[in-house]
Amino acid sequence: MAVSIDKCLSVAASLLILTLIFDLISADVAPGSEDAPHRRFEYKYSFKGPHLAQSDGTIPFWVHTGNAIPSADQIRITPSLRSQKGSVWTKNIAMFENWEAEVTFRVSGRGRVGADGLAIWYTSGQGLDGPVFGASDSWNGLGIFFDSFDNDGKKNNPAVLIVGNNGKLVYDHPNDGSTQALGTCLRDFRNKPYPVRAKITYYHKSLTVMINNGFTPDKDDYEFCAKVENMNIPKQGYFGISAATGGLADDHDVLSFLTFRLTDPGQQPPPPEVEIPKEEKDKYQEEFENFQQELDKKKEEFQKEHPDVQEDIYESVNDREIRQVFEGQNRIHLEIKQLHRQLGMILDEQRRYVSVVTDEIAKRGTQGQPGQVPTHELDGIVTTQQEVLKNLNEIRHTISESMRQVGSAHNQGNAAGTYETVQHFNDIKEHIHIVKRDLDHLIQRNGGPGEKAKCPEIPPFPSCLSTIHFIIFIAVQTVLFIGYIMYRSQQEAAAKKFF
């Protein structure tokens, strides 16, 4: 019994010691702890969308080769075609001992199995082309391979491998590099709902690889993949990323490559590279001078061809806004003028109808004929027509007031100010609403489209009007129509004189 108790105590003590060791290790590498290294972003060794590629297809501070296709949001290292390979490499050599790289990529294909894979590099030279995932073999430095295809048939792919090389080793393709790998982990990185992320940290000769499997949108959801201690890599090197396809093919897309310089906590970070190299400075200065001379030459040629045009041909933001306001005012002014013209025509027609009806009432007063419309109904028609005329005159007055305000706002120009311009637009909007309300009121007063005037029921006569009055009414309508056509022709002819 005592022996079993001693065994239990020893097991508990061992677990407690392991827990303490794990907590100490976690505390040493915690991102927010005081012992965490200082990170500084290095833009010359990084790329990220949007506007990743320039208009000429180049990537700032990077060079791409092979079948790599840069775009605004990503770089397609290889398309999903057979026997393709491509790579991107930094133009400048990195000269810091400790660093961290965060790579976001996506590997997608139609088949259940893909090929060949993708590689992240840190080498002493640019391996622009070669047989190892699109880069050169016998490299001097570090390669982290995301191998998609199972060459050795051991069913241990897709996998992530860490392979170091001193420039003398040849990559072992038949065995998927398993005989040369310093660290490895099995991770399926193909056809994930979200981009896969890899965080590679080289700090104090210790290399750590963390993988975000792409199942969640959480950018910080990393899992431990592999760690290599006492790893010696070149103190100066180039960062790169490459990919290749074989008999099977996948799309290998890189969304971002972010590089950070790591320094010990409490240590003063090195000053940023303020001064650019003299060769680059002279090159940029020469390009700027050539561009300036070409621009001045084109300005002189334009001034000679167009002497009346002012030099400042580009409008500012304020000028463009004012121009748009004036164009809107002009359109409103033209629409109101058109509405005013149409209302004038309607008023003329209503006056003619009132005069005809009044003459008819006067005739009916002198000659009373049986079977005709009663006088009180005609009086009601006249009263309704007079109300219509009154309302139309009010609408016309409202439109005239709106035209006056639009004209005053247009003539004021820049001196009117933003507030007065907005106030004029509000007044115009209010008057237009009044016009619409009055027109709706007139339509309701005159009855809907389904309502018709009912004639008095007179058994002996089938119609409200006699034949003579019907002929007179048709003749009057014909005369009015011909007169309206002649009047409209005269108006159009008069209007053409002003254009």
VEXLUMNU-149237 format. One record per residue (C-alpha): residue number from 0; residue in three letters; x, y negated, z. Coordinates in steps of 0.001 Angstrom, whole numbers, padded with zeros to 6 digits. Example, Ala and Ser with C-alpha at 12.3 -4.5 7.8 and 13.67 -1.06 7.14 Angstrom:
2
SITE   i  aa      c1      c2      c3
SITE   0 ALA  012300  004500  007800
SITE   1 SER  013670  001060  007140
This chain:
499
SITE   i  aa      c1      c2      c3
SITE   0 MET  000000  000000  000000
SITE   1 ALA  002875 -002327  000872
SITE   2 VAL  004567 -001483 -002408
SITE   3 SER  001458 -002494 -004428
SITE   4 ILE  001190 -005779 -002503
SITE   5 ASP  004848 -006537 -003225
SITE   6 LYS  004283 -005810 -006905
SITE   7 CYS  001255 -008140 -007002
SITE   8 LEU  003239 -010894 -005293
SITE   9 SER  006135 -010496 -007730
SITE  10 VAL  003788 -010645 -010740
SITE  11 ALA  002063 -013765 -009359
SITE  12 ALA  005407 -015422 -008716
SITE  13 SER  006539 -014629 -012269
SITE  14 LEU  003367 -016123 -013740
SITE  15 LEU  003776 -019226 -011590
SITE  16 ILE  007370 -019692 -012745
SITE  17 LEU  006368 -019281 -016404
SITE  18 THR  003571 -021807 -015966
SITE  19 LEU  005942 -024335 -014438
SITE  20 ILE  008473 -023805 -017231
SITE  21 PHE  005749 -024281 -019880
SITE  22 ASP  004535 -027456 -018157
SITE  23 LEU  008079 -028811 -018068
SITE  24 ILE  008582 -028078 -021747
SITE  25 SER  005236 -029649 -022611
SITE  26 ALA  006100 -032717 -020576
SITE  27 ASP  009430 -033041 -022400
SITE  28 VAL  007813 -033171 -025827
SITE  29 ALA  004586 -034992 -024950
SITE  30 PRO  004060 -037839 -027446
SITE  31 GLY  003077 -040388 -024850
SITE  32 SER  005670 -039482 -022221
SITE  33 GLU  008694 -041560 -021371
SITE  34 ASP  011060 -038871 -022715
SITE  35 ALA  009458 -038887 -026193
SITE  36 PRO  011758 -040277 -028912
SITE  37 HIS  011120 -043666 -030428
SITE  38 ARG  009595 -043501 -033936
SITE  39 ARG  010116 -046098 -036630
SITE  40 PHE  008396 -045851 -039982
SITE  41 GLU  010726 -045822 -043002
SITE  42 TYR  008821 -047112 -046036
SITE  43 LYS  011630 -046421 -048541
SITE  44 TYR  011307 -042699 -047861
SITE  45 SER  007490 -042546 -047821
SITE  46 PHE  004476 -042804 -050103
SITE  47 LYS  000752 -042882 -049525
SITE  48 GLY -002385 -043940 -051413
SITE  49 PRO -004182 -045994 -052461
SITE  50 HIS -002108 -047695 -055161
SITE  51 LEU  000480 -044937 -054796
SITE  52 ALA  001719 -045236 -058380
SITE  53 GLN  002380 -048438 -060299
SITE  54 SER  000873 -049370 -063657
SITE  55 ASP  003824 -047869 -065544
SITE  56 GLY  003417 -044501 -063757
SITE  57 THR  006423 -044854 -061434
SITE  58 ILE  006431 -044433 -057657
SITE  59 PRO  008229 -047113 -055615
SITE  60 PHE  011500 -045764 -054149
SITE  61 TRP  010783 -042279 -055565
SITE  62 VAL  011525 -040439 -058815
SITE  63 HIS  009372 -037645 -060281
SITE  64 THR  010380 -034966 -062770
SITE  65 GLY  008916 -032009 -064621
SITE  66 ASN  005151 -031695 -064751
SITE  67 ALA  004497 -034005 -061785
SITE  68 ILE  001651 -036470 -062453
SITE  69 PRO  001433 -039537 -060146
SITE  70 SER -001919 -041272 -059690
SITE  71 ALA -003370 -043939 -057425
SITE  72 ASP -004294 -041601 -054558
SITE  73 GLN -002019 -038573 -054901
SITE  74 ILE  000773 -036871 -056816
SITE  75 ARG -000096 -033665 -058637
SITE  76 ILE  003204 -031813 -058469
SITE  77 THR  001934 -029048 -060763
SITE  78 PRO -001439 -028599 -062462
SITE  79 SER -003214 -025254 -062445
SITE  80 LEU -001497 -024016 -065596
SITE  81 ARG  000929 -021161 -066016
SITE  82 SER  004692 -021648 -065769
SITE  83 GLN  004609 -025242 -064568
SITE  84 LYS  007028 -026938 -062173
SITE  85 GLY  007635 -030436 -060921
SITE  86 SER  009152 -032413 -058079
SITE  87 VAL  009470 -035865 -056502
SITE  88 TRP  012605 -037120 -054729
SITE  89 THR  013658 -040244 -052890
SITE  90 LYS  015917 -042606 -054821
SITE  91 ASN  017799 -043738 -051708
SITE  92 ILE  019798 -041445 -049467
SITE  93 ALA  018616 -041187 -045859
SITE  94 MET  021328 -042038 -043353
SITE  95 PHE  019742 -041228 -039990
SITE  96 GLU  020469 -038168 -037890
SITE  97 ASN  017061 -037548 -036319
SITE  98 TRP  013836 -037812 -038276
SITE  99 GLU  010242 -036665 -038570
SITE 100 ALA  008213 -036126 -041729
SITE 101 GLU  004421 -035831 -041974
SITE 102 VAL  003267 -034339 -045273
SITE 103 THR -000374 -034115 -046352
SITE 104 PHE -001078 -031813 -049284
SITE 105 ARG -003742 -029659 -050886
SITE 106 VAL -003270 -026323 -052687
SITE 107 SER -006361 -025215 -054587
SITE 108 GLY -007104 -022639 -057247
SITE 109 ARG -009915 -020523 -058665
SITE 110 GLY -008447 -017122 -057944
SITE 111 ARG -008256 -015230 -054683
SITE 112 VAL -004475 -015187 -055026
SITE 113 GLY -002381 -018156 -056097
SITE 114 ALA  001195 -018827 -057146
SITE 115 ASP  003905 -019749 -056655
SITE 116 GLY  003934 -022324 -053901
SITE 117 LEU  005214 -025646 -052610
SITE 118 ALA  008483 -026693 -050914
SITE 119 ILE  009581 -029629 -048743
SITE 120 TRP  013281 -030498 -048977
SITE 121 TYR  016037 -032346 -047151
SITE 122 THR  019258 -031820 -049105
SITE 123 SER  022524 -033593 -049788
SITE 124 GLY  021616 -033943 -053473
SITE 125 GLN  018479 -034290 -055556
SITE 126 GLY  017428 -030870 -056807
SITE 127 LEU  015395 -032265 -059671
SITE 128 ASP  014841 -028974 -061517
SITE 129 GLY  015434 -025310 -060832
SITE 130 PRO  013991 -021848 -060082
SITE 131 VAL  013207 -022304 -056363
SITE 132 PHE  009659 -023669 -056284
SITE 133 GLY  010568 -026136 -059028
SITE 134 ALA  013875 -027292 -057471
SITE 135 SER  017493 -026253 -057900
SITE 136 ASP  019000 -023198 -056206
SITE 137 SER  022086 -023099 -053977
SITE 138 TRP  021087 -026311 -052270
SITE 139 ASN  022928 -027841 -049330
SITE 140 GLY  020423 -028610 -046636
SITE 141 LEU  016967 -027554 -045543
SITE 142 GLY  013998 -026086 -047388
SITE 143 ILE  010542 -025415 -045937
SITE 144 PHE  008588 -023176 -048285
SITE 145 PHE  004807 -022702 -048482
SITE 146 ASP  004853 -019422 -050428
SITE 147 SER  001517 -018399 -051961
SITE 148 PHE  002431 -015252 -053891
SITE 149 ASP  003419 -011905 -052365
SITE 150 ASN  006462 -010801 -054414
SITE 151 ASP  007589 -007992 -052090
SITE 152 GLY  004115 -006440 -051749
SITE 153 LYS  004168 -006516 -047915
SITE 154 LYS  000904 -008492 -047739
SITE 155 ASN  002546 -011208 -045653
SITE 156 ASN  001572 -014170 -047847
SITE 157 PRO  000585 -017035 -047835
SITE 158 ALA  003409 -017851 -045431
SITE 159 VAL  005573 -020735 -044263
SITE 160 LEU  009355 -020163 -044249
SITE 161 ILE  012290 -022224 -042991
SITE 162 VAL  015416 -021559 -045050
SITE 163 GLY  018778 -023250 -044580
SITE 164 ASN  021578 -023233 -047123
SITE 165 ASN  025156 -024452 -047192
SITE 166 GLY  025285 -024620 -050971
SITE 167 LYS  026530 -021058 -051457
SITE 168 LEU  023448 -018879 -050991
SITE 169 VAL  021103 -017849 -053805
SITE 170 TYR  017451 -017660 -052869
SITE 171 ASP  016114 -014105 -052470
SITE 172 HIS  013027 -014174 -054694
SITE 173 PRO  012222 -010432 -054689
SITE 174 ASN  011869 -010420 -050891
SITE 175 ASP  010147 -013832 -050689
SITE 176 GLY  013192 -015186 -048835
SITE 177 SER  012441 -013078 -045768
SITE 178 THR  016091 -011986 -045498
SITE 179 GLN  017234 -015626 -045363
SITE 180 ALA  014437 -017204 -043320
SITE 181 LEU  015411 -018823 -040018
SITE 182 GLY  011784 -019086 -038967
SITE 183 THR  008433 -018116 -040405
SITE 184 CYS  004700 -018049 -039692
SITE 185 LEU  001658 -016755 -041553
SITE 186 ARG -000713 -019584 -042503
SITE 187 ASP -003320 -019581 -045244
SITE 188 PHE -003094 -023069 -046762
SITE 189 ARG -005051 -022473 -050000
SITE 190 ASN -008573 -023811 -050739
SITE 191 LYS -009191 -025492 -047404
SITE 192 PRO -012094 -027907 -046835
SITE 193 TYR -009696 -030630 -045677
SITE 194 PRO -006101 -031406 -046672
SITE 195 VAL -003396 -029386 -044917
SITE 196 ARG -000832 -031314 -042865
SITE 197 ALA  002705 -030345 -041949
SITE 198 LYS  004760 -032150 -039304
SITE 199 ILE  008497 -031446 -039524
SITE 200 THR  010639 -032790 -036678
SITE 201 TYR  014444 -032659 -036605
SITE 202 TYR  015676 -033947 -033234
SITE 203 HIS  018983 -033147 -031558
SITE 204 LYS  019727 -030280 -033993
SITE 205 SER  016368 -028694 -033236
SITE 206 LEU  013884 -028217 -036090
SITE 207 THR  010168 -027823 -035284
SITE 208 VAL  007385 -027198 -037806
SITE 209 MET  003736 -027853 -036865
SITE 210 ILE  000805 -027066 -039175
SITE 211 ASN -002711 -028499 -039389
SITE 212 ASN -004685 -025708 -041066
SITE 213 GLY -007178 -028000 -042830
SITE 214 PHE -010313 -026647 -041166
SITE 215 THR -011118 -029908 -039329
SITE 216 PRO -010769 -033602 -040233
SITE 217 ASP -008792 -034200 -037015
SITE 218 LYS -005379 -035438 -038120
SITE 219 ASP -003721 -034549 -034786
SITE 220 ASP -004989 -030963 -034621
SITE 221 TYR -001575 -029318 -035111
SITE 222 GLU -000607 -025730 -034376
SITE 223 PHE  002888 -024485 -033683
SITE 224 CYS  004469 -022638 -036610
SITE 225 ALA  008220 -022160 -036004
SITE 226 LYS  011222 -023661 -034244
SITE 227 VAL  014938 -023315 -035015
SITE 228 GLU  017584 -024334 -032479
SITE 229 ASN  021180 -025391 -033214
SITE 230 MET  020447 -026068 -036857
SITE 231 ASN  023076 -028095 -038717
SITE 232 ILE  021950 -030057 -041750
SITE 233 PRO  023695 -032840 -043705
SITE 234 LYS  023831 -036175 -041872
SITE 235 GLN  022873 -037890 -045123
SITE 236 GLY  020388 -036475 -047565
SITE 237 TYR  017422 -036895 -049899
SITE 238 PHE  013830 -036040 -049083
SITE 239 GLY  011857 -034236 -051747
SITE 240 ILE  008846 -032076 -052442
SITE 241 SER  008434 -029631 -055313
SITE 242 ALA  006075 -026923 -056567
SITE 243 ALA  005862 -024259 -059251
SITE 244 THR  003362 -021859 -060854
SITE 245 GLY  003901 -018483 -062504
SITE 246 GLY  001529 -015947 -064005
SITE 247 LEU -001067 -017301 -061576
SITE 248 ALA -001582 -021026 -061078
SITE 249 ASP -002765 -023501 -058442
SITE 250 ASP -003120 -027252 -058258
SITE 251 HIS -000445 -028572 -055888
SITE 252 ASP -001415 -032088 -054812
SITE 253 VAL  000511 -034222 -052314
SITE 254 LEU -001541 -037010 -050749
SITE 255 SER  001117 -038578 -048521
SITE 256 PHE  004715 -038197 -047374
SITE 257 LEU  005488 -040288 -044286
SITE 258 THR  009005 -040420 -042851
SITE 259 PHE  009975 -041703 -039399
SITE 260 ARG  013405 -042369 -037911
SITE 261 LEU  013765 -040931 -034377
SITE 262 THR  015951 -042499 -031684
SITE 263 ASP  016537 -041460 -028094
SITE 264 PRO  014238 -043026 -025468
SITE 265 GLY  015780 -046097 -023919
SITE 266 GLN  018267 -046462 -026743
SITE 267 GLN  018182 -049619 -028823
SITE 268 PRO  016786 -048780 -032283
SITE 269 PRO  019091 -049642 -035177
SITE 270 PRO  018274 -052938 -036927
SITE 271 PRO  016162 -052669 -040059
SITE 272 GLU  017826 -052959 -043411
SITE 273 VAL  017163 -056620 -044058
SITE 274 GLU  019757 -057110 -046769
SITE 275 ILE  019200 -055191 -049966
SITE 276 PRO  022244 -053997 -051911
SITE 277 LYS  023933 -056605 -054069
SITE 278 GLU  023413 -054572 -057241
SITE 279 GLU  019657 -054376 -056686
SITE 280 LYS  019500 -058057 -055750
SITE 281 ASP  021316 -059062 -058949
SITE 282 LYS  019058 -056788 -060987
SITE 283 TYR  015862 -058238 -059506
SITE 284 GLN  017167 -061785 -059902
SITE 285 GLU  017954 -061173 -063553
SITE 286 GLU  014509 -059696 -064182
SITE 287 PHE  012888 -062677 -062459
SITE 288 GLU  014863 -065195 -064501
SITE 289 ASN  014014 -063412 -067762
SITE 290 PHE  010348 -063341 -066820
SITE 291 GLN  010400 -067038 -065862
SITE 292 GLN  012039 -068009 -069145
SITE 293 GLU  009542 -065977 -071135
SITE 294 LEU  006660 -067536 -069223
SITE 295 ASP  007942 -071084 -069815
SITE 296 LYS  008386 -070328 -073500
SITE 297 LYS  004810 -069060 -073815
SITE 298 LYS  003533 -072141 -071977
SITE 299 GLU  005304 -074440 -074417
SITE 300 GLU  003942 -072534 -077412
SITE 301 PHE  000429 -072695 -076004
SITE 302 GLN  000699 -076436 -075369
SITE 303 LYS  001859 -076992 -078939
SITE 304 GLU -001023 -074962 -080350
SITE 305 HIS -003612 -076505 -077984
SITE 306 PRO -002560 -080068 -077125
SITE 307 ASP -006014 -081040 -075830
SITE 308 VAL -006173 -078258 -073239
SITE 309 GLN -005036 -079133 -069742
SITE 310 GLU -002111 -077261 -068276
SITE 311 ASP -004058 -075873 -065369
SITE 312 ILE -006347 -073487 -067267
SITE 313 TYR -007032 -071156 -064345
SITE 314 GLU -009925 -072125 -062120
SITE 315 SER -009749 -071738 -058376
SITE 316 VAL -012205 -069842 -056214
SITE 317 ASN -014071 -073019 -055232
SITE 318 ASP -014305 -074170 -058846
SITE 319 ARG -015696 -070811 -059883
SITE 320 GLU -018336 -070887 -057120
SITE 321 ILE -019393 -074433 -058074
SITE 322 ARG -019577 -073437 -061739
SITE 323 GLN -021793 -070472 -060872
SITE 324 VAL -024077 -072711 -058781
SITE 325 PHE -024441 -075179 -061669
SITE 326 GLU -025156 -072374 -064137
SITE 327 GLY -027858 -071058 -061823
SITE 328 GLN -029367 -074555 -061519
SITE 329 ASN -029400 -074939 -065296
SITE 330 ARG -031217 -071638 -065735
SITE 331 ILE -033797 -072616 -063118
SITE 332 HIS -034209 -076011 -064795
SITE 333 LEU -034853 -074409 -068190
SITE 334 GLU -037384 -071963 -066743
SITE 335 ILE -039301 -074756 -064995
SITE 336 LYS -039321 -076834 -068191
SITE 337 GLN -040777 -073879 -070071
SITE 338 LEU -043437 -073406 -067388
SITE 339 HIS -044238 -077125 -067468
SITE 340 ARG -044709 -076996 -071237
SITE 341 GLN -047036 -074006 -071010
SITE 342 LEU -049125 -075654 -068280
SITE 343 GLY -049475 -078753 -070461
SITE 344 MET -050868 -076642 -073264
SITE 345 ILE -053304 -074958 -070879
SITE 346 LEU -054490 -078364 -069613
SITE 347 ASP -055163 -079567 -073150
SITE 348 GLU -057217 -076471 -073896
SITE 349 GLN -059199 -076854 -070663
SITE 350 ARG -059962 -080481 -071471
SITE 351 ARG -061272 -079473 -074893
SITE 352 TYR -063476 -076794 -073350
SITE 353 VAL -064882 -079280 -070799
SITE 354 SER -065638 -081832 -073489
SITE 355 VAL -067402 -079227 -075633
SITE 356 VAL -069463 -077975 -072698
SITE 357 THR -070340 -081547 -071664
SITE 358 ASP -071527 -082379 -075181
SITE 359 GLU -073605 -079202 -075206
SITE 360 ILE -075215 -080149 -071893
SITE 361 ALA -076039 -083606 -073216
SITE 362 LYS -077672 -082090 -076292
SITE 363 ARG -079623 -079661 -074118
SITE 364 GLY -080849 -082566 -072039
SITE 365 THR -082386 -084273 -075062
SITE 366 GLN -083750 -081111 -076699
SITE 367 GLY -085076 -078430 -074448
SITE 368 GLN -085323 -075091 -076245
SITE 369 PRO -086920 -071970 -074786
SITE 370 GLY -084774 -068958 -074127
SITE 371 GLN -081554 -070871 -073499
SITE 372 VAL -079176 -070859 -070545
SITE 373 PRO -080497 -072888 -067602
SITE 374 THR -078928 -076286 -066998
SITE 375 HIS -077762 -075456 -063446
SITE 376 GLU -075625 -072595 -064780
SITE 377 LEU -073968 -074917 -067270
SITE 378 ASP -073406 -077386 -064463
SITE 379 GLY -071698 -074639 -062505
SITE 380 ILE -069439 -073885 -065453
SITE 381 VAL -068503 -077546 -065772
SITE 382 THR -067780 -077783 -062065
SITE 383 THR -065570 -074701 -062220
SITE 384 GLN -063686 -076105 -065203
SITE 385 GLN -063144 -079381 -063398
SITE 386 GLU -061746 -077531 -060376
SITE 387 VAL -059445 -075608 -062701
SITE 388 LEU -058237 -078888 -064187
SITE 389 LYS -057643 -080315 -060749
SITE 390 ASN -055648 -077294 -059632
SITE 391 LEU -053649 -077284 -062841
SITE 392 ASN -052818 -080949 -062369
SITE 393 GLU -051586 -080183 -058856
SITE 394 ILE -049452 -077335 -060206
SITE 395 ARG -048082 -079629 -062869
SITE 396 HIS -047223 -082207 -060266
SITE 397 THR -045472 -079565 -058168
SITE 398 ILE -043423 -078376 -061145
SITE 399 SER -042511 -081950 -062023
SITE 400 GLU -041285 -082448 -058467
SITE 401 SER -039218 -079254 -058728
SITE 402 MET -037695 -080438 -062010
SITE 403 ARG -036796 -083747 -060423
SITE 404 GLN -035067 -082017 -057512
SITE 405 VAL -033169 -079642 -059808
SITE 406 GLY -032035 -082571 -061926
SITE 407 SER -030902 -084544 -058906
SITE 408 ALA -029005 -081509 -057530
SITE 409 HIS -027339 -080990 -060913
SITE 410 ASN -026312 -084639 -061249
SITE 411 GLN -024863 -084863 -057773
SITE 412 GLY -022014 -082427 -058666
SITE 413 ASN -019262 -081870 -056172
SITE 414 ALA -020302 -084856 -054037
SITE 415 ALA -023581 -083198 -053060
SITE 416 GLY -021980 -080735 -050681
SITE 417 THR -022876 -077184 -049898
SITE 418 TYR -025674 -077987 -047448
SITE 419 GLU -027582 -080299 -049827
SITE 420 THR -027304 -077777 -052655
SITE 421 VAL -028744 -075038 -050483
SITE 422 GLN -031529 -077405 -049337
SITE 423 HIS -032478 -078184 -052940
SITE 424 PHE -032646 -074486 -053750
SITE 425 ASN -034904 -073910 -050739
SITE 426 ASP -037234 -076708 -051848
SITE 427 ILE -037370 -075303 -055364
SITE 428 LYS -038132 -071862 -053991
SITE 429 GLU -040942 -073296 -051846
SITE 430 HIS -042513 -075129 -054796
SITE 431 ILE -042370 -072009 -056942
SITE 432 HIS -044166 -070070 -054200
SITE 433 ILE -046842 -072797 -054120
SITE 434 VAL -047294 -072502 -057893
SITE 435 LYS -047636 -068744 -057630
SITE 436 ARG -050174 -069031 -054801
SITE 437 ASP -052271 -071569 -056716
SITE 438 LEU -052295 -069381 -059823
SITE 439 ASP -053398 -066384 -057763
SITE 440 HIS -056129 -068545 -056242
SITE 441 LEU -057358 -069600 -059682
SITE 442 ILE -057455 -066005 -060841
SITE 443 GLN -059521 -065019 -057799
SITE 444 ARG -061857 -067979 -058242
SITE 445 ASN -062518 -067175 -061878
SITE 446 GLY -063156 -063526 -061065
SITE 447 GLY -061321 -060325 -061747
SITE 448 PRO -060847 -058776 -065125
SITE 449 GLY -063764 -056425 -064602
SITE 450 GLU -066313 -059162 -063845
SITE 451 LYS -068423 -060499 -066740
SITE 452 ALA -070946 -063353 -067003
SITE 453 LYS -074520 -062065 -066808
SITE 454 CYS -077090 -063597 -069068
SITE 455 PRO -080614 -064222 -067789
SITE 456 GLU -083004 -061419 -068558
SITE 457 ILE -085422 -062626 -071234
SITE 458 PRO -087456 -059749 -072603
SITE 459 PRO -088263 -061254 -076011
SITE 460 PHE -084650 -061980 -076904
SITE 461 PRO -081851 -059397 -077022
SITE 462 SER -079151 -062039 -076545
SITE 463 CYS -078545 -065118 -074395
SITE 464 LEU -077764 -067284 -077401
SITE 465 SER -079724 -067927 -080505
SITE 466 THR -078238 -067424 -083935
SITE 467 ILE -077785 -071162 -084544
SITE 468 HIS -075944 -071721 -081294
SITE 469 PHE -073792 -068678 -081877
SITE 470 ILE -072779 -070005 -085306
SITE 471 ILE -072078 -073436 -083807
SITE 472 PHE -069956 -071822 -081071
SITE 473 ILE -067937 -069821 -083624
SITE 474 ALA -067387 -072950 -085731
SITE 475 VAL -066214 -074911 -082703
SITE 476 GLN -063818 -072120 -081713
SITE 477 THR -062435 -072000 -085273
SITE 478 VAL -061890 -075756 -085336
SITE 479 LEU -060185 -075621 -081959
SITE 480 PHE -057934 -072775 -083071
SITE 481 ILE -056917 -074569 -086286
SITE 482 GLY -056303 -077753 -084334
SITE 483 TYR -054173 -075900 -081813
SITE 484 ILE -052095 -074324 -084612
SITE 485 MET -051548 -077748 -086217
SITE 486 TYR -050668 -079305 -082868
SITE 487 ARG -048200 -076549 -082082
SITE 488 SER -046563 -076875 -085507
SITE 489 GLN -046154 -080624 -084963
SITE 490 GLN -044623 -080003 -081520
SITE 491 GLU -042145 -077468 -082880
SITE 492 ALA -041198 -079746 -085750
SITE 493 ALA -040632 -082595 -083327
SITE 494 ALA -038600 -080392 -081046
SITE 495 LYS -036304 -079280 -083889
SITE 496 LYS -035155 -082843 -084394
SITE 497 PHE -033285 -082756 -081083
SITE 498 PHE -031231 -079617 -081919
